[in-house]
Amino acid sequence: MNGTKANLRNEIKQLAETAFHNKLISGYGDGADLNEYQIVYQGKPRHLPLDRAYRFLTALLNRNSRLRSPE
C-alpha cells in the first residue's frame, strides 16, 4: 500500500471513530480488500472503496453537525 492510500485509510479511520462515538454508525473496520473500508450503517455492513468511504463519512458528519447547530 502506498503512502497516499495509507494516509487516506488513517483519515477514514478517524472519521469513522468520530461517527461511531456520535452514534451515526454502529461499526467500522478494514475491508477484506486493502482498497475497501467496512462501515456498518443502519444495521447493514457496507464495503466501500476508500474514496467513497471518505465521502460517505464526511457527508454524514457534516449533515449531523448542521442538524445539531442552532441557526
Contacts in CASP RR format, 6 or more apart in sequence:
PFRMAT RR
TARGET T0000
AUTHOR 0000-0000-0000
METHOD contacts of the structure
MODEL  1
MNGTKANLRNEIKQLAETAFHNKLISGYGDGADLNEYQIVYQGKPRHLPL
DRAYRFLTALLNRNSRLRSPE
1 9 0 8 1.000
1 34 0 8 1.000
5 34 0 8 1.000
5 35 0 8 1.000
5 50 0 8 1.000
8 50 0 8 1.000
8 51 0 8 1.000
8 54 0 8 1.000
9 30 0 8 1.000
9 37 0 8 1.000
9 50 0 8 1.000
11 54 0 8 1.000
12 37 0 8 1.000
12 50 0 8 1.000
12 53 0 8 1.000
12 54 0 8 1.000
12 57 0 8 1.000
13 28 0 8 1.000
13 29 0 8 1.000
15 54 0 8 1.000
15 57 0 8 1.000
15 58 0 8 1.000
15 61 0 8 1.000
16 25 0 8 1.000
16 27 0 8 1.000
16 28 0 8 1.000
16 29 0 8 1.000
16 37 0 8 1.000
16 39 0 8 1.000
16 53 0 8 1.000
16 57 0 8 1.000
17 28 0 8 1.000
18 61 0 8 1.000
19 25 0 8 1.000
19 28 0 8 1.000
19 57 0 8 1.000
19 60 0 8 1.000
19 61 0 8 1.000
20 26 0 8 1.000
20 27 0 8 1.000
20 28 0 8 1.000
22 61 0 8 1.000
22 64 0 8 1.000
24 41 0 8 1.000
24 60 0 8 1.000
24 61 0 8 1.000
24 64 0 8 1.000
25 39 0 8 1.000
25 40 0 8 1.000
25 41 0 8 1.000
25 57 0 8 1.000
25 60 0 8 1.000
26 40 0 8 1.000
26 41 0 8 1.000
26 43 0 8 1.000
27 38 0 8 1.000
27 39 0 8 1.000
27 40 0 8 1.000
28 37 0 8 1.000
28 38 0 8 1.000
28 39 0 8 1.000
28 40 0 8 1.000
29 37 0 8 1.000
29 38 0 8 1.000
29 39 0 8 1.000
30 36 0 8 1.000
30 37 0 8 1.000
30 38 0 8 1.000
31 37 0 8 1.000
31 38 0 8 1.000
31 47 0 8 1.000
32 47 0 8 1.000
33 47 0 8 1.000
35 49 0 8 1.000
35 50 0 8 1.000
36 47 0 8 1.000
36 48 0 8 1.000
36 49 0 8 1.000
36 50 0 8 1.000
36 53 0 8 1.000
37 47 0 8 1.000
37 48 0 8 1.000
37 50 0 8 1.000
37 53 0 8 1.000
38 45 0 8 1.000
38 46 0 8 1.000
38 47 0 8 1.000
38 48 0 8 1.000
39 45 0 8 1.000
39 46 0 8 1.000
39 48 0 8 1.000
39 53 0 8 1.000
39 56 0 8 1.000
39 57 0 8 1.000
40 46 0 8 1.000
41 56 0 8 1.000
41 60 0 8 1.000
46 56 0 8 1.000
48 56 0 8 1.000
END
